[in-house]
Amino acid sequence: MSAILTKLLLVTPDWVRSLTGERQPNVFWAEYVVWPLIQIVIVLFVILTLVAYLVYLERKVSAFMQARLGPMRVGPWGLLQPAADGLKLLLKEDIIPLKADKTVFVIAPIISVVAALVVLSVIPWGAAWATIANVNIGLLFVLAVSSVSVLGLVLAGWSSNSKYSLLGALRSSAQMVSYEIAMGLSIIGALMFARTLSMSGIVEAQQSDGIWYAFFQPAGFLLYMISALGETNRAPFDLPEAESELVAGYHTEYSGFRWALFFMAEYAAMIVTASVAVTLFLGGWSFPGLSLIQDRTIFVLVSIVVFAAKVFALIYAYMWFRWTWPRYRYDQLMELGWKWMIPAGLANIVLTGVWYVLALPESAGGLFGFMQAAPGQIDGRLVPTTAGKLYFVVTGFIISIPIMWVLLATINRRSRDFNLQEQRQLQMQLRRERLEKSASAQEADGTP
């Protein structure tokens, strides 16, 4: 029984088993109750604290980019500003519009926060016991549960009985439907190499291959990051809020702590999408030289630090994009998603499949034989040889990206520019040409 638990779950520290008074092989309470509860409490405390300080960090980053100081008054360097903001929001009056649907109005922000926090349970924050649950469909669980957060935004906009909130909710629903498809397509290329939906299994696959999948899937990584910006309503895709157009969008009528819940959901979603990107494309908690650490506890703690550093690098990129790129118009947002992102995702899947099949051994129907069975692999997964790694990097960067670019340029040759006025002028010019051609044909035929 102990061997089965060790294989299916992650190993519980010995001090937890001694705390529950259990001995091998009966480790039910330690494995299923006590240790998961400890992990959940630690993860929630750390993530919610990070959410508060990510707001502070974003204000500091924006101040740095605009040659300002940012928050400086509350505590040294303004470090207590998140606590002051949280206290202020708790003490503010909770206002519910008179004609709002009160039940739905109250539930909506809770749905968004819960959907963002539940998926934290399958994120591999580090090696061994640093993950709450290692399920074999972890990535599918993340995509399914995180997509529920849009329901909170839609319900918030509808229940507020405000035209601004309703417009923000409609925009959010259309945006998330569009960019969820692109996000789902962008990860399939990495899954072709990993051959598992387990989050921890994907990290182990990259360790076994000896390379991060961002090098095999540069197009997939780029598509995922753009889709993640759209999924989290971050600039330049913050159309559901769009202060210059919709006041505050779906949360216009919210105040106090309920308003803070939406911000918690947004920043928690940023952490989740960045964590999934790190797990899928940047090797998760693995890093060259990390295996040299002999002490198991130190190894796990260092792996957590490595994972956190990668996540913060991507979150900083989110903040950088916000203060660098102007907001897209709504037609531009939809055109980018449906005419560029989704075709690019489909093309990436097809090209990755072609390169992968060609790299298989001849016994498996391949041509080049750049894949081989790794020693000790019991799941039948093939890993690339040294030449195979170079092959996939070259095909990913030098061949796939130009082919995708030519394909997308061909598909969108009549909509190369996002300027609606130019598009209308183009359509009018085409119409004039058709009329002139029709008139010329009638004159040639001698018809009136």
N, C-alpha and C positions, 0 to 999 in steps of 0.2 A: 504493500500500500504506500509506503514511504517513497519507493522508487517511482511509482505512478504519479504521486503528487509532485515530486521533484521534476518530473518530465513535463507535466501539464501546467504546473504553476511555477512561480519563481521562488527560490529558496528563502524560507523565513529565517531570520537571524536566530541563533541559539538562545539568546537572552529572552526572546519572546516565548519560546517553548518552555524555558525554565519558569517564566512568569506564570504560565497557565498550568504548570505542574504536570504536563503530559510527557510521555515518553514514546519513542518510536515503537511500533509503527502508528500508534493512535495519536495523530497530530491534528485532529479535526478543528478544535477550538483555536489553536495557534494559527493554522493555515487559512481557515475560512472566516474567522470572526475577529480575533484580537488584532492580528497583524494588519489585515485590511482596514480595520477601523483606525488604527494608528496612522497608516499611510494616508487615508482619506483626510483625516484631521490635519496632518502636516501639509499635504498638497493644497487643500483649501485655504489654510492660513497663509501659505507662501504666495499662492496665486492671487488671492484677494488683496494682500499687501502690495504685491507687484502691480496690480491693476490701479491702486491708488497712486503709486509712485510713477507709473507710466504717464499719468496725466501731468504730474510734476515734470517728468523728463521731457514730455512733448512741449510743455511751455518753455522749458529751458532751451530746447533745441530750436524752437521757433524764435526765441529771443536772440540766440546766438546768430541765426541766419539773418536777423533784421538789425543787428548791432545794438541789442538791448540787453538788459540784465535778467529780465524775467522775475519770478517770485524771489524776494529777498528779505521780506519783513518778518515772517513768522518762523522763528528759530534760526539757527546759523545757516546762512546761504538759502534760507527759505525751505529747509528740509521738513519743517512741521506744517507746511502749507496743506498737504493732503489731509492731515488730521483736522485742521481748521475748516477746510472745505466740507469734510464729512460731517463735522459737528453742525456747521451752518445748515446743511441740507436736512439733517435730522430735526432741527428746530424750526425749519420753515413750515408755513401753513400748507397742509395738504388740500389742494383745491380740486374738486371734481365738477366739471361743467354741469349746469342744471339739466340739460337735455341729453346728457351722455348716458350710455348704457353702463351703469355703475359696476355691475358684476364683471363684464368683459373688460372695462376700463382698468379695474384692479388686477385682473388676472394677466393681462397682456405683458407687462414688463417682467412678471415672474416667469412666464414661458420663455422669454428671450434669455434670461439669466440662467435658468435651469438647463436649457438646451446647450448653452455654452460651457457650463461647468460639468455636466455629466460626462462629456467626452474626454475629460481629463483623466478618467480612470484607465484608459487604454494607451495613453501616451507613454512611451519608454523613456522616462526622464534620465535613466542611467542604467548601468549594468545590474544584473542579479535582482536584489530586493528593491531597487529604486523604481519599480513599476507596480502599479496596483493590481492590474489584471492583464495577463497575456493570453488573449483569446485569439482563435485562429481566423476570425473575421474582424479583427480590430479596425482595419481601414474602412471596411464597409460600414461598421458601427459608427465611426466618426462621420462619414459622409451622410448617413441616414439621420442621425440625431441632430447634427449641426444644421441640417436643412430645415429643421422644425422651427428654428429661431425666426424665420421669415413670418411664421404665423403670428408671433407676438407683435411684429411691426404692423402687419395687416390689421389685426384685431385692434391695436392701439389707434390706428388711423380711422378705422370705421367707427369704433365706439365713442370717439371724441366728439362726433357730430360737428366736425369742422371741415370746411372745404380744403383748407391748407393741409390738415392732417390726412384727409382722404386722398388728396393728390400725392402726398408723400408715400402713403401706403401702397397706392397703385404703382407708383414708380418702383418702389422697393420690391414688390412681388414680381414685376416684369424683369427687373434687373437681376434678381437672384435666380429666377428660372433660366434666364439666358446664360449667366455666367456659371451656374452649377453644371450645365451641360459641358461647357468648355473645361471646367475644372475636372470633371469626371474623365473626359477624354485625355487630358494632359498627363494623368498618372498611369495610364494603361501601359505606356512604353516602359516605365520603370518596373511595373509588375511583370512584364514579359521576362525580365532578367531575374527578378526575385522569386517568382513563381509561388508566392504566398501572400495572403491578405493579413497575416499577423504582423503587427507593428514591430515587435521585437524580432520576428523572423526576417523582416526586410533589412533591419540593421545587421543581423548576422549574415545575410546574403551578401551585403556589401563588404563585410569583413572577409568573407570567404572569397569573393572576387578580387579583393585587394584594391578596389577603386570605388569612388563615390559615383552614384548614378547620374549626377549632374554632368559628368564628363561624357557619359554615354547618351544622355538625353538633354542636351542644351536647349532644344526647342521646347521639350516638355516642361523643363524647369521654368523657362521664361513664360510659357502659357499659364502654368500654375500660379506664378507670382502675380501676373496681371489679373487672373481670375480671382485670386485671393483678395486683391484690392476691391474688386467689384462685389465679392461676397460680404466683405466687412464694411461696405459703404464708406470706404476711405477715399480721400481725394486722390486722383482727379475724378473719381466715380461716386462722389457724395451727393448724387442727385436726389435721393429720398429726403435729405435734410435741406440742402440748397438754401442757405439763409437769405440770399439775395432775391430768391423767388418765392419760397414757401415759408418764410419766417423761421421755422425750425422743422418743418415737415411733419412726420408722423408723431413726434412728441411735443408738438406746439402747445397743447393743452395740459401737459404734465408739469408738475412742480414738486419741490421737496425731494423726499427719498425715492419716490417712484421715478422721477426724472433721473436720479442718480443710478437707478437700476439699469436703465437703458445704456448709460455710459459704461457701467460695469460689464454689461453684455458685449458692448462693442470692443472694449479692450481685452476682455477674456477671449473673444473670437479672434482677435489679433494674435494672442499667444497661441491659440489652438492651430490656426492656419500656419503660423511660423513653425510650430513644432512639427506639424505634418510635413512641411517642406524640408525641414532638417532631417526628419526620419527617412523620407523617401529619396531625397536627392543629395543630401550632404553627409551621409554616413551615420546619422543619429549621434550617439554619444561616443562613437569610435574616433580615434585620432592616432596618427602615426606615433609610435613609441609608447603608447599607453599600456601596452601589454607587458612592458618591462617592469611595471610596479608589481611587486610580489605580495605585499600585504593586501588581503581581500577587501577590508574595510576602506583603506585609503584608495584602492582602485575604484571602488564604487563611488566614493565622494568626488574623486577627480573626474570620473565620467559624468557625474551630474554637473560639475562646473563647466566641462567642455560642451555639453548639450546646451546649458544656459547661455554660454558665450555665443554659440551659433544662433540661437533664437534671438538674442538681443541684437545681433548684427542685422538680422532681417527686419526686426521691429524698427531699428534706426532707419533702415531703408524706407519703411512705410512713412515715417515722419519726414524724411528727406523729400520723398515724392510729394507729400502734401504741400510743402512750401516751395516746390520747384515747378510743378505742372499746373496750368490753369484748369478749371473745371470743364469737363466736356458738356456739350449740349446733349439733350436727351436723344435726338436722332443720331448723333455721332456715337453715343454710348451703345445704342441698339445695333447700329451698323457695324461697329467694331466687333461686337459679340457674335452676331449671326453671319456676317459676311467675311470675317477674317479669323476670329478665334476658333469657331467651330470647324470650318474647313481646314484650318491649320492643324487642329487636334486630330481630325480624321486622317489627314495626310501623314502626320507623324506616326500614327499607328500602323498604317500600311507600309511606310518606308522602314520602320523599325522591324516589322515582321519579315520583310524581304531580306534585310541585312542579317537578321537572326537566323533565318532558314539557310541562307547561303553559308553561314559560319558553322553550321552543324557538322559533325563528323560524317564521312561518306556512308558509314553504316546506318546513319539516321536520315539519309537522304540529302545531306548537305553537299557543298562543293569544295569549301576551303579547309574544313577541319580545324577551325579556330576554337572549338569548344571541346572540353574534355570532362570526364567525371573526376571530381575532386576526391582525394583520399579521405575516407571516413564518411563520405556523403551517403546517407541511407535513404534519402527521399528521391534519388534519381535526378537531382538537379545538376545541370552541367554548368561549369564555370569556364570563363575564357582563359586561353593561354596568354602569354606575354604578347605574342603577335596578335592575338585576338583582342586584347585591350586596345592596342594601337589601331587595329582595324575598326573597332566600334567608335573610338574617338574621332578618327578621320571621317568615317561615314556620317557621324552625328554633326560635326562642325562644318566639314568642307563639302559634303555631298547633299545631305538632307536639307540643310537650311537654304542653299540656293535653289534646289528643286521646289521646296515649299514656297519660296518667295516668287518664283516664276509662275507657279500654279495659282497663287492668290492674286498676283497681278493680272493674270489672264482672266480669272473669274470676275475680278472687280475692275476690268479695264474701262467700263463705262461709269465707274464711281470712284475714280482715283482721288477725288478731292471731297472733303466733308462739307464744302460750302454749298448750302442749299441754293443760293442764288445762281451760282455757276451751273448747278445741276438743272435748274429750271431753264436757264439760257440754252444749255445743251439740248434739252428736250424740245424747246421751241425751234432751234436750228434744225434738228432732225425732222421735225414735223414739216418745216418749210421745204426741206429737201424732198420729202415724200410727195408733197403737193406739187412741187415743180416737176418731179419725175412723172407724176400722174398726168399733169397738164401736157407735158411733152409727148407722152404716149398717146393721149387723145388727139393732139394735133397731127401726129404721124398717121393715125388711123383715119383722120378726117372727120371724126365725130365731134359734134358741137359741145 
